[in-house]
Amino acid sequence: MHVADEQKGAPHTALDTSEAASAGKAGPKTATHTAPLDLSVIIVNYNTRDVTAQAVQSVLDNPGNLDVEIIVVDNESSDGSVKALRAAFPQVTVLAAGHNGGYAWGNNIGITQARGRYVLILNPDAQVYDGTLEQAVRYMDANRDVGILGAHVALESGTQQLTVFRHVSLGNLIWNMLVPNRIIRKSHLFGDQRYASIALDKAQDVDIVAGCFMMLPRTVIDTVGMMDDRFFMYSEESEWCWRVKQTGLKVRYNPEIRIMHYGAVSTGQTSPWKSVEIAKGHILFLRFTRGPIVAWFGALIMLLGDLLRAVWFLPAMLINPRHEGARTWRARTGFLLRALFNPPRGQTPPRASPSLE
């Protein structure tokens, strides 16, 4: 990787910590670091050895004129990831986390080790192109009002993946209760939840950019805190974006910065577990940003929506008990019913003890 003679540009000015405090409970704090590098790329790996290797290689092949470090955090994989990645990439820091504390928890381990002026959260099933990293850093240097930067994301087929979202609210949960998700995603009539009404061919300020590519100035992380690791998986990026926006900074989607994303490699495209975790993430987001009463009503609305869908899934389950959609519906409905009486409060993350051994 290119080693510059001097640090490029000046980092974003740190924000007043009193502003961050007003955003609610922040994630774990980090100490302010001297940052001799331009960019730290953090990749959390969980049993995705081969695709993670491709992600790492894409960064190694395309650093541009930047000083870049790569930190891979392995969340206790069972596929030999740590040994294989260390052997293949001796120039990359591969940390064995010792536990699987989830996506936010793993990224936070990487953030504590990062030395870059900017930190990039990159999914293990994503790949950057020639110019991606350099263009993103240059854009952030020129746009100091941006706290989080997202990219144009293409699936392996070349189709654009929708990676900009509005924050979960009781209003859009009601629309989800009444209208199938496949329609809501493509329409601006039901709360514009996926920003269907905006032009995705130009830069836009949004509520949330997907966690497969999130670039932040180190100074912003030092101010608002790292990811909230009470989330195990799903909605952690939503809460982080919300917290950054509370400081007055922008969350920006820039289609000129492009990556490729396989999508859901470690979790699968659909499963009962994934459906439950997504619902849990919505409830936790509402709890941490709007309070427990709003979160309870959010769980109730989601449950009512699932009960309405029983007209489709109960017959399917009776005909074929292994029907994937029916199994997913049953798991999520059961979780939401329990959540009304025992609301989720988030995990107690395991103590981090990453190892280079």
Backbone hydrogen bonds, N-H to C=O, Kabsch-Sander energy under -0.5 kcal/mol:
donor,donor_aa,acceptor,acceptor_aa,energy
2,H,66,L,-0.5
4,A,2,H,-0.6
19,E,16,D,-1.3
20,A,16,D,-1.2
21,A,17,T,-2.0
22,S,18,S,-1.0
23,A,20,A,-1.6
24,G,21,A,-1.3
27,G,224,V,-0.6
27,G,226,M,-0.5
37,L,115,R,-1.3
38,D,67,D,-1.3
39,L,67,D,-2.0
40,S,118,Y,-2.4
41,V,39,L,-0.5
41,V,69,E,-2.9
42,I,40,S,-0.6
42,I,120,L,-3.1
43,I,71,I,-2.5
45,N,43,I,-0.5
45,N,73,V,-3.0
52,T,48,T,-2.8
53,A,49,R,-2.1
54,Q,50,D,-1.5
55,A,51,V,-2.2
56,V,52,T,-2.8
57,Q,53,A,-2.5
58,S,54,Q,-2.1
59,V,55,A,-1.6
60,L,56,V,-2.5
61,D,57,Q,-2.4
62,N,58,S,-0.9
66,L,63,P,-0.5
66,L,64,G,-0.6
68,V,66,L,-0.8
69,E,39,L,-2.2
71,I,41,V,-3.1
72,V,70,I,-0.5
72,V,93,T,-3.2
73,V,43,I,-2.6
73,V,71,I,-0.5
74,D,72,V,-0.6
74,D,95,L,-3.2
75,N,45,N,-2.8
75,N,73,V,-0.6
76,E,74,D,-1.6
84,A,80,G,-2.2
85,L,81,S,-3.1
86,R,82,V,-2.3
87,A,83,K,-2.0
88,A,84,A,-2.3
89,F,85,L,-2.3
92,V,89,F,-1.9
93,T,70,I,-2.0
94,V,92,V,-0.7
95,L,72,V,-3.3
95,L,93,T,-0.6
96,A,355,S,-2.9
97,A,74,D,-2.5
97,A,95,L,-0.8
101,G,99,H,-0.6
103,Y,232,F,-2.2
106,G,102,G,-2.2
107,N,103,Y,-2.4
108,N,104,A,-2.4
109,I,105,W,-1.5
110,G,106,G,-1.6
111,I,107,N,-2.6
112,T,108,N,-2.1
113,Q,109,I,-0.8
113,Q,110,G,-0.8
114,A,110,G,-0.9
114,A,111,I,-0.7
117,R,37,L,-2.0
118,Y,38,D,-1.6
119,V,216,L,-3.0
120,L,40,S,-3.1
121,I,119,V,-0.5
121,I,214,M,-2.9
122,L,42,I,-2.5
122,L,120,L,-0.7
123,N,212,C,-2.0
126,A,123,N,-1.4
127,Q,260,M,-2.6
129,Y,258,R,-0.8
132,T,129,Y,-1.8
133,L,62,N,-0.5
135,Q,131,G,-2.4
136,A,132,T,-2.0
137,V,133,L,-2.5
138,R,134,E,-2.4
139,Y,135,Q,-2.3
140,M,136,A,-2.4
141,D,137,V,-2.5
142,A,138,R,-1.5
143,N,139,Y,-1.1
146,V,143,N,-1.6
147,G,145,D,-0.5
147,G,250,K,-2.8
148,I,250,K,-1.7
149,L,215,M,-2.2
150,G,252,R,-3.2
152,H,254,N,-0.8
152,H,257,I,-3.0
153,V,161,Q,-0.5
154,A,152,H,-0.5
154,A,259,I,-2.2
155,L,159,T,-3.2
158,G,155,L,-2.0
161,Q,153,V,-3.2
163,T,161,Q,-0.6
165,F,208,I,-1.9
166,R,193,Q,-1.8
173,L,169,S,-1.8
174,I,170,L,-1.8
175,W,171,G,-1.7
176,N,172,N,-2.0
177,M,173,L,-1.5
178,L,174,I,-1.4
179,V,175,W,-2.7
183,I,180,P,-1.3
184,I,180,P,-2.0
185,R,181,N,-2.4
186,K,183,I,-0.9
187,S,184,I,-1.2
195,Y,192,D,-1.9
198,I,195,Y,-1.2
200,L,198,I,-0.6
202,K,199,A,-0.9
204,Q,253,Y,-2.1
206,V,204,Q,-0.5
206,V,251,V,-2.5
207,D,165,F,-0.6
208,I,165,F,-1.8
210,A,163,T,-2.1
213,F,210,A,-1.3
214,M,121,I,-1.8
215,M,149,L,-2.2
216,L,119,V,-2.6
218,R,117,R,-3.3
220,V,217,P,-0.5
221,I,217,P,-1.7
222,D,218,R,-2.5
223,T,219,T,-1.0
224,V,220,V,-2.9
225,G,221,I,-2.2
226,M,28,P,-3.7
229,D,227,M,-0.9
231,F,228,D,-1.5
239,E,235,S,-2.1
240,W,236,E,-1.9
241,C,237,E,-2.6
242,W,238,S,-2.4
243,R,239,E,-2.5
244,V,240,W,-2.4
245,K,241,C,-2.5
246,Q,242,W,-1.5
247,T,243,R,-0.6
247,T,244,V,-1.3
248,G,245,K,-1.7
249,L,244,V,-1.1
250,K,145,D,-2.6
252,R,148,I,-2.8
252,R,250,K,-0.6
253,Y,204,Q,-3.1
254,N,150,G,-1.9
257,I,254,N,-1.5
258,R,256,E,-0.6
259,I,152,H,-2.1
260,M,127,Q,-2.6
261,H,154,A,-2.8
262,Y,125,D,-3.1
268,G,264,A,-1.8
275,S,271,S,-2.3
276,V,272,P,-2.1
277,E,273,W,-2.5
278,I,274,K,-2.4
279,A,275,S,-2.0
280,K,276,V,-2.8
281,G,277,E,-2.5
282,H,278,I,-2.0
283,I,279,A,-2.1
284,L,280,K,-2.7
285,F,281,G,-2.6
286,L,282,H,-2.3
287,R,283,I,-2.4
288,F,284,L,-2.9
289,T,285,F,-1.8
290,R,286,L,-2.7
291,G,286,L,-1.2
291,G,287,R,-0.7
295,A,291,G,-1.9
296,W,292,P,-2.1
297,F,293,I,-2.2
298,G,294,V,-2.1
299,A,295,A,-2.1
300,L,296,W,-2.2
301,I,297,F,-2.5
302,M,298,G,-2.2
303,L,299,A,-2.3
304,L,300,L,-2.6
305,G,301,I,-2.1
306,D,302,M,-2.0
307,L,303,L,-2.5
308,L,304,L,-2.0
309,R,305,G,-1.3
310,A,307,L,-1.1
311,V,308,L,-1.0
312,W,309,R,-1.7
313,F,309,R,-2.1
314,L,310,A,-2.2
316,A,312,W,-1.3
317,M,313,F,-2.5
318,L,314,L,-2.2
319,I,315,P,-2.3
320,N,316,A,-2.6
323,H,320,N,-2.4
327,R,323,H,-2.6
328,T,324,E,-2.4
329,W,325,G,-2.4
330,R,326,A,-2.5
331,A,327,R,-2.2
332,R,328,T,-2.3
333,T,329,W,-2.7
334,G,330,R,-2.4
335,F,331,A,-2.1
336,L,332,R,-2.6
337,L,333,T,-2.1
338,R,334,G,-2.0
339,A,335,F,-2.2
340,L,336,L,-1.0
340,L,337,L,-0.6
341,F,337,L,-0.6
341,F,338,R,-1.0
342,N,338,R,-2.6
347,Q,230,R,-2.7
353,S,97,A,-0.9
355,S,96,A,-1.9
